Amino acid sequence: MKQIQLPLSARDIAILHAGETVTLYGEAVIARDAAHKRLYAMLQTGADLPFSLSGACIYYAGPCPAAPGEVIGPCGPTTSGRVDAYTPALIEAGLSAMIGKGARAPEVVHAMRGRAVYFAATGGAAILLSSHIVAAEVIAFADLEAEAVRRVTLAGMPVIVAIDAQGNSALWPIA
């Protein structure tokens, strides 16, 4: 199994292939629907974002509260299609990787070509996946509580390359 360091380099993006199982290490950002809506609005108005999207990896999740002594509570993937309306603009701004579950819109796959990859994480495995998050901090939109943007450090999170930068899909046909 390939070990992949985040943020992804252009070389990493190019050598990842749909269907590969990889483990992710390094920094990612957790963000869900409400945060995406705000980020998109900021991009549309030219406002500065609260963090850089250049090379960023976004994990579509909304973690449960952490128990005492835990870094983060259970944190499984949410359905990626919920943010498809915003994703092409985020990719244009530098987003290079996404982690979630479920299909992506053709517009997202088109925007990804040559620039980004989509990793699928196992739904229903929130406790297992959260065990691979070794650091977490809220970095934006704290008022959104569970949907606040968090910077996290991943240590061996298992995922599948669901859609690679060439538009190949491991899970479903792409139109």
Backbone as CSV, one residue per row, in Angstrom:
resi,resn,N_x,N_y,N_z,CA_x,CA_y,CA_z,C_x,C_y,C_z
1,MET,0.845,-1.173,0.000,0.000,0.000,0.000,0.896,1.244,0.000
2,LYS,0.586,2.186,-0.879,1.364,3.422,-0.950,1.077,4.306,0.257
3,GLN,2.134,4.905,0.760,1.994,5.914,1.798,2.124,7.268,1.116
4,ILE,1.105,8.108,1.266,1.047,9.389,0.582,1.128,10.522,1.595
5,GLN,2.022,11.458,1.339,2.208,12.618,2.212,1.380,13.793,1.687
6,LEU,0.615,14.403,2.573,-0.141,15.610,2.249,0.626,16.811,2.746
7,PRO,0.577,17.947,2.072,-0.162,18.175,0.836,0.473,17.442,-0.345
8,LEU,-0.366,17.148,-1.341,0.102,16.431,-2.520,0.952,17.320,-3.404
9,SER,1.977,16.729,-3.978,2.755,17.422,-5.000,2.117,17.126,-6.354
10,ALA,2.497,17.874,-7.372,2.013,17.605,-8.727,2.385,16.185,-9.148
11,ARG,3.564,15.714,-8.722,3.999,14.349,-9.056,3.084,13.323,-8.398
12,ASP,2.743,13.544,-7.121,1.844,12.627,-6.425,0.500,12.534,-7.138
13,ILE,-0.028,13.674,-7.514,-1.321,13.715,-8.199,-1.249,12.895,-9.486
14,ALA,-0.147,13.025,-10.206,0.002,12.348,-11.497,0.165,10.838,-11.364
15,ILE,0.755,10.357,-10.268,1.033,8.917,-10.169,-0.039,8.126,-9.428
16,LEU,-1.029,8.811,-8.879,-2.112,8.102,-8.207,-3.113,7.607,-9.247
17,HIS,-3.559,6.361,-9.081,-4.462,5.749,-10.060,-5.732,5.246,-9.379
18,ALA,-6.854,5.445,-10.049,-8.138,4.983,-9.535,-8.048,3.514,-9.144
19,GLY,-8.571,3.207,-7.975,-8.580,1.838,-7.474,-7.469,1.513,-6.496
20,GLU,-6.428,2.330,-6.439,-5.335,2.083,-5.490,-5.795,2.355,-4.066
21,THR,-5.359,1.507,-3.158,-5.547,1.761,-1.739,-4.278,2.421,-1.228
22,VAL,-4.434,3.547,-0.535,-3.283,4.293,-0.024,-3.545,4.679,1.424
23,THR,-2.490,5.063,2.112,-2.629,5.632,3.451,-2.125,7.066,3.393
24,LEU,-2.871,7.944,4.040,-2.561,9.372,4.006,-1.908,9.821,5.308
25,TYR,-0.879,10.636,5.149,-0.152,11.246,6.261,-0.050,12.740,5.990
26,GLY,-0.074,13.525,7.041,0.147,14.954,6.886,-1.113,15.762,7.143
27,GLU,-1.089,16.998,6.681,-2.123,17.960,7.010,-3.281,17.948,6.019
28,ALA,-4.484,17.965,6.577,-5.713,18.102,5.800,-6.611,19.100,6.533
29,VAL,-7.710,19.441,5.893,-8.690,20.342,6.482,-10.032,19.620,6.473
30,ILE,-10.742,19.668,7.582,-12.095,19.111,7.643,-13.072,20.255,7.387
31,ALA,-13.979,20.056,6.435,-14.997,21.068,6.141,-16.222,20.388,5.547
32,ARG,-17.389,20.874,5.921,-18.654,20.339,5.407,-19.404,21.404,4.626
33,ASP,-20.679,21.172,4.429,-21.525,21.980,3.559,-21.516,23.476,3.884
34,ALA,-21.816,23.810,5.130,-21.927,25.222,5.499,-20.603,25.956,5.308
35,ALA,-19.507,25.314,5.645,-18.187,25.930,5.456,-17.900,26.115,3.970
36,HIS,-18.253,25.134,3.153,-18.041,25.260,1.707,-18.829,26.433,1.134
37,LYS,-20.045,26.593,1.599,-20.870,27.711,1.126,-20.194,29.041,1.434
38,ARG,-19.635,29.168,2.639,-18.942,30.415,3.007,-17.654,30.599,2.197
39,LEU,-16.883,29.532,2.039,-15.642,29.636,1.254,-15.947,30.046,-0.179
40,TYR,-16.966,29.453,-0.754,-17.371,29.779,-2.132,-17.758,31.258,-2.230
41,ALA,-18.558,31.732,-1.276,-18.963,33.139,-1.281,-17.746,34.056,-1.174
42,MET,-16.786,33.679,-0.357,-15.564,34.480,-0.219,-14.783,34.507,-1.526
43,LEU,-14.682,33.366,-2.193,-13.985,33.327,-3.485,-14.698,34.201,-4.509
44,GLN,-16.030,34.180,-4.500,-16.803,34.955,-5.471,-16.635,36.460,-5.272
45,THR,-16.405,36.888,-4.033,-16.255,38.317,-3.760,-14.795,38.764,-3.710
46,GLY,-13.867,37.816,-3.842,-12.448,38.159,-3.805,-11.899,38.346,-2.404
47,ALA,-12.658,37.952,-1.400,-12.198,38.075,-0.011,-11.090,37.060,0.256
48,ASP,-10.217,37.393,1.213,-9.173,36.456,1.614,-9.798,35.285,2.371
49,LEU,-9.358,34.093,2.029,-9.828,32.903,2.727,-9.123,32.773,4.071
50,PRO,-9.742,32.096,5.038,-9.118,31.946,6.351,-7.957,30.947,6.364
51,PHE,-7.733,30.229,5.264,-6.603,29.314,5.113,-6.349,29.176,3.622
52,SER,-5.163,28.731,3.282,-4.797,28.589,1.876,-5.353,27.294,1.297
53,LEU,-5.892,27.395,0.089,-6.340,26.202,-0.627,-5.232,25.621,-1.496
54,SER,-4.130,26.318,-1.605,-3.038,25.853,-2.463,-2.516,24.501,-1.992
55,GLY,-2.761,23.461,-2.789,-2.328,22.117,-2.451,-3.139,21.446,-1.357
56,ALA,-4.199,22.075,-0.904,-4.957,21.571,0.248,-5.714,20.280,-0.057
57,CYS,-5.947,19.542,1.007,-6.799,18.353,0.990,-7.948,18.619,1.953
58,ILE,-9.180,18.504,1.459,-10.346,18.683,2.323,-10.990,17.331,2.570
59,TYR,-11.216,17.051,3.845,-11.933,15.846,4.277,-13.351,16.280,4.591
60,TYR,-14.313,15.755,3.842,-15.714,16.087,4.053,-16.227,15.289,5.245
61,ALA,-16.267,15.937,6.396,-16.678,15.276,7.625,-17.149,16.314,8.629
62,GLY,-17.907,15.871,9.591,-18.339,16.698,10.708,-18.146,15.890,11.975
63,PRO,-17.013,16.045,12.623,-16.699,15.176,13.761,-17.641,15.368,14.941
64,CYS,-17.849,14.279,15.648,-18.579,14.333,16.914,-17.658,14.951,17.962
65,PRO,-18.217,15.444,19.057,-17.355,15.985,20.116,-16.373,14.921,20.623
66,ALA,-15.207,15.383,20.982,-14.178,14.481,21.503,-14.449,14.166,22.968
67,ALA,-14.203,12.936,23.336,-14.268,12.539,24.740,-13.011,13.060,25.436
68,PRO,-13.027,13.188,26.756,-11.829,13.644,27.461,-10.605,12.803,27.072
69,GLY,-9.529,13.488,26.754,-8.290,12.828,26.386,-8.172,12.466,24.914
70,GLU,-9.250,12.633,24.137,-9.203,12.342,22.702,-8.901,13.599,21.919
71,VAL,-8.267,13.434,20.770,-7.956,14.547,19.872,-9.219,15.025,19.166
72,ILE,-10.054,14.075,18.771,-11.267,14.358,18.014,-12.243,13.226,18.265
73,GLY,-13.517,13.502,18.130,-14.514,12.443,18.271,-14.623,11.639,16.991
74,PRO,-15.548,10.675,16.954,-15.742,9.911,15.733,-15.895,10.840,14.533
75,CYS,-15.219,10.493,13.447,-15.110,11.425,12.318,-15.084,10.652,11.003
76,GLY,-16.271,10.314,10.524,-16.375,9.586,9.267,-16.742,10.506,8.123
77,PRO,-16.597,10.016,6.902,-16.859,10.850,5.730,-18.343,11.132,5.539
78,THR,-18.635,12.303,5.010,-19.998,12.635,4.635,-20.100,12.565,3.108
79,THR,-21.305,12.623,2.602,-21.552,12.499,1.172,-20.980,13.695,0.427
80,SER,-20.074,13.418,-0.477,-19.345,14.461,-1.195,-20.229,15.279,-2.121
81,GLY,-21.267,14.663,-2.661,-22.145,15.380,-3.583,-22.769,16.627,-2.994
82,ARG,-22.824,16.714,-1.669,-23.396,17.892,-1.010,-22.609,19.169,-1.285
83,VAL,-21.333,19.024,-1.643,-20.503,20.214,-1.880,-20.095,20.351,-3.343
84,ASP,-20.672,19.524,-4.219,-20.275,19.556,-5.634,-20.484,20.920,-6.289
85,ALA,-21.488,21.665,-5.889,-21.729,22.979,-6.487,-20.577,23.953,-6.227
86,TYR,-19.843,23.750,-5.145,-18.760,24.652,-4.756,-17.372,24.155,-5.170
87,THR,-17.255,22.858,-5.416,-15.946,22.233,-5.587,-15.146,22.729,-6.781
88,PRO,-15.719,22.908,-7.979,-14.883,23.401,-9.088,-14.182,24.724,-8.767
89,ALA,-14.850,25.631,-8.083,-14.224,26.911,-7.724,-13.092,26.697,-6.727
90,LEU,-13.251,25.771,-5.803,-12.195,25.485,-4.835,-10.988,24.839,-5.520
91,ILE,-11.238,23.958,-6.473,-10.135,23.361,-7.237,-9.407,24.447,-8.020
92,GLU,-10.143,25.339,-8.611,-9.536,26.461,-9.354,-8.651,27.297,-8.430
93,ALA,-9.016,27.383,-7.155,-8.243,28.150,-6.174,-7.078,27.359,-5.585
94,GLY,-6.908,26.092,-6.001,-5.736,25.336,-5.572,-5.987,24.029,-4.857
95,LEU,-7.236,23.700,-4.528,-7.537,22.442,-3.854,-7.019,21.276,-4.696
96,SER,-6.252,20.365,-4.078,-5.660,19.268,-4.851,-6.182,17.886,-4.471
97,ALA,-6.873,17.777,-3.336,-7.375,16.464,-2.921,-8.611,16.626,-2.057
98,MET,-9.471,15.621,-2.139,-10.695,15.583,-1.363,-10.869,14.171,-0.828
99,ILE,-11.423,14.067,0.380,-11.735,12.773,0.990,-13.213,12.794,1.347
100,GLY,-13.945,11.789,0.907,-15.364,11.722,1.224,-15.924,10.370,0.875
101,LYS,-17.225,10.356,0.602,-17.861,9.130,0.136,-18.899,9.507,-0.905
102,GLY,-19.130,8.589,-1.825,-20.170,8.778,-2.823,-19.664,9.374,-4.120
103,ALA,-20.572,9.424,-5.079,-20.279,9.898,-6.433,-20.026,11.402,-6.465
104,ARG,-19.373,11.831,-7.531,-19.124,13.255,-7.780,-19.804,13.645,-9.076
105,ALA,-20.205,14.890,-9.168,-20.839,15.417,-10.376,-19.829,15.474,-11.516
106,PRO,-20.296,15.320,-12.758,-19.384,15.419,-13.910,-18.584,16.731,-13.924
107,GLU,-19.172,17.823,-13.442,-18.463,19.109,-13.406,-17.261,19.059,-12.468
108,VAL,-17.397,18.326,-11.390,-16.290,18.174,-10.443,-15.183,17.339,-11.081
109,VAL,-15.556,16.240,-11.706,-14.561,15.376,-12.351,-13.831,16.144,-13.437
110,HIS,-14.543,16.947,-14.202,-13.908,17.762,-15.246,-12.916,18.751,-14.622
111,ALA,-13.314,19.402,-13.533,-12.427,20.368,-12.869,-11.189,19.692,-12.288
112,MET,-11.305,18.421,-11.905,-10.196,17.688,-11.302,-9.101,17.338,-12.306
113,ARG,-9.434,17.213,-13.563,-8.493,16.691,-14.570,-7.170,17.459,-14.550
114,GLY,-6.109,16.686,-14.262,-4.768,17.244,-14.211,-4.447,18.028,-12.958
115,ARG,-5.426,18.168,-12.045,-5.203,19.036,-10.887,-5.528,18.456,-9.528
116,ALA,-6.389,17.449,-9.472,-6.847,16.990,-8.156,-7.258,15.526,-8.191
117,VAL,-7.305,14.924,-7.016,-7.767,13.546,-6.851,-8.849,13.507,-5.778
118,TYR,-9.671,12.467,-5.874,-10.738,12.248,-4.908,-10.517,10.894,-4.256
119,PHE,-10.366,10.916,-2.942,-10.186,9.709,-2.163,-11.518,9.331,-1.507
120,ALA,-11.842,8.041,-1.515,-13.023,7.554,-0.816,-12.593,6.923,0.497
121,ALA,-13.272,7.332,1.566,-13.066,6.725,2.885,-14.290,5.879,3.199
122,THR,-14.124,4.894,4.029,-15.196,3.961,4.333,-16.260,4.599,5.219
123,GLY,-17.485,4.669,4.696,-18.600,5.150,5.489,-18.908,4.166,6.602
124,GLY,-19.372,4.655,7.738,-19.699,3.789,8.859,-18.508,3.398,9.715
125,ALA,-17.346,3.958,9.401,-16.131,3.615,10.150,-15.555,4.839,10.851
126,ALA,-16.420,5.677,11.395,-15.990,6.948,11.970,-14.979,6.797,13.103
127,ILE,-15.178,5.822,13.961,-14.246,5.639,15.080,-12.889,5.189,14.557
128,LEU,-12.885,4.240,13.630,-11.630,3.781,13.038,-10.902,4.931,12.346
129,LEU,-11.610,5.691,11.526,-10.962,6.783,10.799,-10.444,7.861,11.741
130,SER,-11.192,8.162,12.790,-10.733,9.196,13.725,-9.468,8.764,14.466
131,SER,-9.219,7.473,14.552,-7.993,7.015,15.212,-6.745,7.368,14.394
132,HIS,-6.936,7.754,13.161,-5.823,8.174,12.300,-5.660,9.694,12.274
133,ILE,-6.418,10.400,13.103,-6.287,11.852,13.245,-5.555,12.104,14.548
134,VAL,-4.322,12.604,14.461,-3.486,12.729,15.653,-3.388,14.159,16.184
135,ALA,-3.953,15.111,15.449,-4.012,16.495,15.919,-5.181,17.166,15.216
136,ALA,-5.839,18.085,15.923,-6.972,18.808,15.344,-7.120,20.154,16.028
137,GLU,-7.415,21.165,15.220,-7.699,22.491,15.779,-8.658,23.228,14.858
138,VAL,-9.590,23.967,15.451,-10.516,24.790,14.672,-9.735,25.971,14.113
139,ILE,-9.852,26.196,12.796,-9.127,27.308,12.169,-10.043,28.327,11.505
140,ALA,-11.346,28.015,11.384,-12.262,28.977,10.770,-13.709,28.604,11.086
141,PHE,-14.555,29.608,11.106,-16.003,29.438,11.237,-16.392,28.658,12.490
142,ALA,-15.821,29.026,13.622,-16.099,28.334,14.884,-17.593,28.348,15.218
143,ASP,-18.306,29.359,14.741,-19.742,29.438,15.009,-20.526,28.275,14.393
144,LEU,-19.923,27.559,13.459,-20.589,26.417,12.838,-20.485,25.146,13.680
145,GLU,-19.783,25.228,14.804,-19.620,24.131,15.758,-19.105,22.860,15.082
146,ALA,-19.919,21.807,14.955,-19.438,20.550,14.364,-18.983,20.746,12.923
147,GLU,-19.536,21.768,12.248,-19.153,22.029,10.861,-18.058,23.096,10.734
148,ALA,-17.468,23.503,11.849,-16.345,24.448,11.788,-15.210,23.825,10.992
149,VAL,-14.388,24.656,10.396,-13.231,24.160,9.646,-12.129,23.827,10.643
150,ARG,-11.592,22.615,10.498,-10.522,22.156,11.373,-9.304,21.773,10.551
151,ARG,-8.131,22.134,11.034,-6.880,21.616,10.478,-6.574,20.351,11.262
152,VAL,-6.314,19.260,10.542,-6.024,17.986,11.197,-4.730,17.406,10.646
153,THR,-4.104,16.586,11.454,-2.932,15.844,11.021,-3.329,14.376,10.940
154,LEU,-3.135,13.805,9.757,-3.476,12.403,9.514,-2.235,11.538,9.666
155,ALA,-2.426,10.356,10.226,-1.331,9.399,10.396,-1.811,8.029,9.938
156,GLY,-1.676,7.786,8.636,-2.004,6.483,8.083,-3.471,6.246,7.816
157,MET,-4.231,7.288,7.485,-5.656,7.100,7.196,-5.819,6.288,5.906
158,PRO,-6.513,5.147,5.983,-6.687,4.312,4.792,-7.819,4.833,3.906
159,VAL,-7.516,5.011,2.623,-8.494,5.479,1.644,-8.248,4.778,0.308
160,ILE,-9.186,4.924,-0.591,-9.055,4.422,-1.953,-9.033,5.620,-2.890
161,VAL,-8.176,5.575,-3.896,-8.226,6.607,-4.936,-9.483,6.306,-5.743
162,ALA,-10.532,7.067,-5.486,-11.820,6.828,-6.138,-11.839,7.412,-7.544
163,ILE,-11.321,8.635,-7.692,-11.213,9.281,-9.003,-9.834,9.903,-9.082
164,ASP,-9.095,9.540,-10.108,-7.747,10.093,-10.256,-7.776,11.354,-11.115
165,ALA,-6.619,11.969,-11.262,-6.521,13.243,-11.977,-6.732,13.095,-13.481
166,GLN,-6.813,11.878,-13.978,-7.128,11.663,-15.393,-8.630,11.469,-15.589
167,GLY,-9.384,11.458,-14.507,-10.826,11.280,-14.574,-11.281,9.837,-14.513
168,ASN,-10.349,8.924,-14.260,-10.706,7.513,-14.128,-11.342,7.277,-12.769
169,SER,-12.368,6.434,-12.755,-13.087,6.154,-11.513,-13.005,4.678,-11.162
170,ALA,-12.823,4.400,-9.886,-12.774,3.025,-9.393,-14.145,2.523,-8.956
171,LEU,-15.078,3.420,-8.762,-16.312,3.025,-8.101,-17.563,3.082,-8.956
172,TRP,-17.546,3.859,-10.010,-18.750,4.042,-10.827,-18.335,4.606,-12.169
173,PRO,-19.144,4.441,-13.188,-18.790,5.026,-14.499,-18.939,6.547,-14.447
174,ILE,-18.029,7.213,-15.117,-18.076,8.671,-15.214,-18.530,9.042,-16.622
175,ALA,-19.509,9.907,-16.701,-20.015,10.332,-18.014,-19.047,11.262,-18.706
